[in-house]
Amino acid sequence: MTRDPVAAVLAAYPVLHQALRQRDLAGPAGRVSLHQATVLAHLVGTVPRTLSELAALMGVALPTMSLLIERLVRAGLVVRDRDARDGRRVSLRLTEAGGRAARARSVVDPERVRALLATLTPAERSAGVQGLTTLARAAERLAEPEPTHDRERP
């Protein structure tokens, strides 16, 4: 019997979330809120992102994301860099302290992920990681702003 893929994802996600989430989200000196930790998580291990990209990924308005980023910049966790090719474009990236804070406040517990992966065969582990990576890439594409096209001129 073939399962509906939407139903399968909807059933699997809460189970994974519950099994892998951190039990204690105490950040460094309590400086990082859950929302800020989520922003930091979106900057871990990626190419620098723009404010618009982060807002789209998190499904928040630009002013909201701007306030979050401003607080993270003031805290020394994120830096803004001007693009060398396009001076109007500002990229955001983690500082070393931001990387430490992101790891300390990760919503997902790395030890629980290790334990989960250890229960799988090598083939299951590879398929599972590849599947999650594929879904994550698709989620990023889904969050990208729609391209604007110039109307054809008569």
C-alpha positions as CSV (number, residue, x, y, z in Angstrom):
1,M,0.0,0.0,0.0
2,T,1.4,3.4,-1.0
3,R,1.2,6.1,1.6
4,D,0.3,9.6,0.9
5,P,3.7,11.5,1.0
6,V,2.1,14.6,2.6
7,A,0.5,12.4,5.3
8,A,3.9,10.6,5.9
9,V,5.7,14.0,6.4
10,L,3.0,15.3,8.6
11,A,3.2,12.1,10.8
12,A,7.0,12.0,10.9
13,Y,7.8,15.6,11.6
14,P,6.3,15.8,15.2
15,V,7.9,12.5,16.1
16,L,11.4,13.7,14.9
17,H,10.9,17.1,16.6
18,Q,10.0,15.5,19.9
19,A,12.8,12.9,19.8
20,L,15.6,15.3,18.7
21,R,14.8,18.6,20.4
22,Q,17.0,20.0,23.1
23,R,15.6,19.4,26.6
24,D,17.3,22.5,28.0
25,L,17.7,25.6,25.8
26,A,19.9,27.7,28.2
27,G,22.0,29.9,26.1
28,P,25.1,31.8,26.9
29,A,24.2,34.1,29.8
30,G,20.6,33.8,28.6
31,R,21.4,36.3,25.9
32,V,19.9,34.5,22.9
33,S,16.1,34.1,22.6
34,L,14.5,31.2,20.8
35,H,13.8,33.4,17.8
36,Q,17.4,34.7,17.7
37,A,18.6,31.1,18.0
38,T,16.5,30.2,15.0
39,V,18.1,33.0,13.0
40,L,21.5,31.9,14.1
41,A,20.7,28.3,13.0
42,H,19.8,29.6,9.5
43,L,23.3,31.1,9.3
44,V,25.2,28.1,10.4
45,G,27.2,26.3,7.7
46,T,25.7,28.4,4.8
47,V,26.9,31.0,2.5
48,P,26.1,34.4,3.9
49,R,22.4,35.3,3.6
50,T,20.7,38.6,3.1
51,L,18.0,40.1,5.4
52,S,15.4,39.3,2.7
53,E,16.5,35.7,2.4
54,L,16.4,35.2,6.2
55,A,12.9,36.8,6.4
56,A,11.6,34.6,3.7
57,L,13.1,31.4,5.2
58,M,11.5,32.2,8.6
59,G,8.3,33.6,7.2
60,V,8.5,37.0,8.9
61,A,8.3,40.5,7.7
62,L,11.5,42.4,6.8
63,P,11.0,44.9,9.7
64,T,10.8,42.0,12.2
65,M,13.9,40.4,10.8
66,S,15.7,43.7,10.7
67,L,15.1,44.1,14.5
68,L,16.3,40.6,15.2
69,I,19.4,41.1,13.2
70,E,20.1,44.5,14.8
71,R,20.1,42.9,18.2
72,L,22.3,40.0,17.1
73,V,24.8,42.5,15.5
74,R,24.9,44.5,18.8
75,A,25.5,41.3,20.7
76,G,28.4,40.5,18.5
77,L,26.9,37.3,17.1
78,V,26.3,38.4,13.5
79,V,28.1,40.8,11.2
80,R,27.0,42.6,8.1
81,D,29.2,42.5,5.1
82,R,28.9,44.6,1.9
83,D,29.1,42.5,-1.3
84,A,32.3,43.3,-3.2
85,R,30.5,43.1,-6.5
86,D,27.3,44.9,-5.5
87,G,27.7,47.5,-2.8
88,R,24.0,47.7,-2.3
89,R,23.8,44.1,-1.2
90,V,24.5,43.4,2.5
91,S,25.2,39.8,3.6
92,L,24.9,38.5,7.1
93,R,27.1,35.9,8.6
94,L,27.9,34.5,12.0
95,T,30.8,35.7,14.1
96,E,32.8,33.1,16.0
97,A,30.7,33.9,19.1
98,G,27.6,33.6,17.0
99,G,28.6,30.1,15.9
100,R,29.2,29.1,19.6
101,A,25.8,30.6,20.6
102,A,24.1,28.8,17.7
103,R,25.6,25.5,18.8
104,A,24.7,26.1,22.5
105,R,21.1,27.1,21.6
106,S,20.4,24.6,18.8
107,V,16.8,23.5,18.8
108,V,18.0,20.0,17.9
109,D,20.3,18.2,20.3
110,P,23.4,16.9,18.4
111,E,23.8,14.0,20.9
112,R,20.2,12.8,20.3
113,V,20.8,13.0,16.5
114,R,24.0,10.9,17.0
115,A,22.1,8.4,19.1
116,L,19.3,8.2,16.5
117,L,21.7,7.7,13.6
118,A,23.6,5.0,15.5
119,T,20.4,2.9,15.5
120,L,20.3,2.8,11.7
121,T,22.1,0.5,9.3
122,P,24.6,2.4,7.0
123,A,22.1,2.2,4.1
124,E,19.3,3.5,6.3
125,R,21.5,6.3,7.7
126,S,22.6,7.3,4.2
127,A,19.0,7.3,2.8
128,G,17.7,9.2,5.8
129,V,20.3,11.9,5.7
130,Q,20.0,12.3,2.0
131,G,16.2,12.5,2.3
132,L,16.4,15.2,5.0
133,T,19.0,17.1,3.0
134,T,16.8,17.0,-0.1
135,L,13.7,18.2,1.9
136,A,15.8,21.1,3.4
137,R,17.0,22.2,-0.1
138,A,13.4,22.1,-1.3
139,A,12.3,24.1,1.8
140,E,14.9,26.8,1.0
141,R,13.7,27.0,-2.6
142,L,10.1,27.3,-1.4
143,A,11.1,30.2,0.9
144,E,12.9,32.1,-1.9
145,P,11.1,35.2,-3.2
146,E,9.4,34.8,-6.5
147,P,11.6,36.2,-9.4
148,T,10.2,39.4,-10.9
149,H,9.9,39.4,-14.7
150,D,9.8,42.5,-16.8
151,R,6.7,42.6,-19.0
152,E,7.3,42.2,-22.6
153,R,7.1,45.5,-24.5
154,P,5.0,45.7,-27.6
